[in-house]
Amino acid sequence: MNWTGNWNRVLFRRREPDGLLERVRTYLWPRRSFSRSIQYFSKRILRLKATPHSVAAGVAAGVFASFFPLGFHFIVAAVICWVIAGNLVAAALGAVFFGNPLTFPLLWGASWETGKLILHERLPRHGPPEHMGEMMHTLSFAKLWHPILEPMLLGAVPLGLIFGLIFYGITRWGMTVFREQRKRRMAERAEKAKRAGGREVPAE
């Protein structure tokens, strides 16, 4: 039996291609450093071919949806985009950038605390249960609703509105500035090309 050949095939076997979900994740969130990711998302958003309102509304929808704990953020963002005429690609980028495994604990914890303030008379006084992530997978919906899901859903609404409006303003301002600068650069290049062409044409 050729053990060496089998072992080499195991070591140098070609990596299986990524599945659909992994390709979508890589398309939206490439494997790179955090600072480069910010630059990447900024450029992706600013270069979208849509109105400033549509792009800003899409980003705001993605940010708003990131505060909800149920996991279907893209569906929530898509519904909001349909209501406020937002761009779906901008919503996906906003949801992936603002709501990701690094920020979900902060977002959902803030949603839970805010909902607890709203339901201060209807919730038990103890804090959130330990190992909340594990409970989300093991307990039934009925057991999770009152102590966890209800306050998180209620708290997500005001936080999502506040941060959504903030990101709407930032994105719309950035889109306006970016397009004005690009238009000015294009005009300058056209003027330079015109002058260069004028020098090449002999005077009559």
Residue, then its C-alpha position, 0 to 999 in steps of 0.5 A: m500500500n502506497w502510504t506516502g502517496n495517500w498522505n501527499r494527496v491529503l496534505f496537498r489536496r485542493r481546497e473545496p470551493d466555498g459554498l454560496l453563503e461563504r461566497v456572499r459573505t466574502y463578497l460583502w465582508p472580504r478577509r482583510s484588516f478592520s481599517r481596510s474593511i472600513q475603507y472598502f465599505s466606504k468606497r463600495i457605498l459611495r460608488l453605488k449608482a443610485t441617488p444619495h437618498s436611496v443609498a443613505a436610506g439603504v444604509a440606514a435600513g441595514v443599520f436599523a435591522s442590525f439591532f434585531p436579534l432574530g437573525f433575518h436582518f436582510i429581510v427586515a432591511a429589504v422591507i424597510c428599503w421597500v417602504i422608504a425607497g432605499n437601495l438594497v445593496a446599500a442595505a446589505l452593506g450597512a447590515v453586514f458592516f454595522g451588524n457582524p459577529l464583533t458588534f452583535p453582543l454590543l447591539w443586542g445587549a444595548s437592545w435588551e437593556t433599552g427594552k428592559l427600561i421600557l418594560h421596567e414594571r413587567l420584567p423580573r429585576h435580575g439581569p440577563p440570563e447567563h449563556m444567552g447564546e446557548m439559551m437561544h438554541t436550546l430553549s423554546f420560543a415561549k420560554l425565550w419571549h418574555p425574558i429575552l426576545e420581547p425586551m430586545l425587540l422593543g429596545a431595538v426600535p428606538l436604538g435602530l431609529i437613532f443610529g439609522l438616522i445618524f448613518y443616513g445623515i453621514t451617508r447622504w453627506g458623504m455621497t453629496v461631497f464625493r459626487e461633487q468632488r468627482k464631478r469637479r475632477m472630471a471637469e478638470r480632466a476634460e479641461k486639461a484634455k481640451r487644452a492639450g488637444g488645442r495645442e496639438v491642432p495647428a492654427e489656421 
